[in-house]
Amino acid sequence: MERFAEIVTQALNEVLDSPITVQDIDTPPDPKMGELAFPCFRLAKAYKKAPPLIAKEICEKIEASSKLKSIQASSLGPYVN
């Protein structure tokens, strides 16, 4: 969980006032959605974009440099899974 929080923080370093912590990470209700989820609601004001679009952009940044097995923007809303 800590590594996932670090990876998301690195992807958002130019926008965040404080790093993402394990308290910011959720567990999806369905294991098919992944092991971890980061909700992008709180970023909407800083990015001035809709949370689902922010989730997609975060995934694109992380995919290029990540050692995660997989990462995706949730098709059901504003989550990075």
C-alpha positions in Angstrom: 0.0 0.0 0.0 2.8 2.4 0.8 4.5 1.8 -2.6 1.2 2.5 -4.4 0.8 5.8 -2.4 4.4 6.7 -3.3 3.8 6.0 -7.0 0.7 8.1 -7.1 2.4 10.9 -5.2 5.3 10.9 -7.7 2.8 11.2 -10.6 1.1 14.2 -9.0 4.2 16.0 -7.5 3.5 19.2 -9.4 0.0 19.6 -8.0 -0.1 18.2 -4.5 0.2 20.2 -1.3 1.0 17.0 0.6 1.9 13.5 -0.4 -0.7 10.7 -0.8 -0.7 8.4 2.2 -2.0 5.0 2.9 -5.0 6.6 4.5 -5.9 8.0 1.0 -5.9 4.6 -0.5 -9.0 2.4 -0.6 -9.8 -1.2 -1.3 -12.2 -1.7 -4.2 -15.4 -3.4 -3.4 -14.8 -6.1 -6.1 -11.5 -7.8 -6.3 -11.8 -7.8 -10.1 -11.3 -4.1 -9.9 -7.8 -4.5 -8.4 -6.2 -4.7 -5.0 -5.9 -0.9 -4.3 -7.7 2.2 -5.4 -7.0 5.9 -5.2 -10.1 8.2 -5.4 -9.4 11.4 -7.4 -12.2 13.6 -6.0 -9.9 15.8 -3.9 -7.8 16.6 -7.0 -10.6 18.1 -9.0 -10.1 21.6 -7.6 -6.4 21.7 -8.0 -6.5 20.2 -11.6 -9.7 22.0 -12.5 -10.9 18.9 -14.2 -13.4 16.1 -13.7 -12.1 13.3 -11.4 -12.5 10.5 -14.0 -10.3 12.5 -16.4 -7.8 13.0 -13.7 -7.7 9.3 -13.0 -7.1 8.6 -16.6 -4.2 11.1 -16.7 -2.6 9.7 -13.6 -2.7 6.2 -15.1 -1.0 7.4 -18.2 1.8 9.0 -16.2 2.2 5.9 -14.0 2.2 3.4 -16.8 5.2 4.9 -18.4 7.4 4.5 -15.3 5.7 2.0 -13.0 6.8 -1.3 -11.6 3.2 -2.2 -10.8 1.7 -5.3 -12.3 -1.1 -3.2 -13.8 -2.8 0.1 -13.4 -6.1 1.4 -14.8 -8.6 4.2 -14.4 -11.8 2.7 -13.2 -14.5 2.6 -15.8 -17.0 3.2 -13.1 -15.7 6.5 -11.8 -12.8 8.6 -10.6 -10.5 5.9 -9.2 -7.0 4.8 -10.1 -6.9 1.0 -9.5 
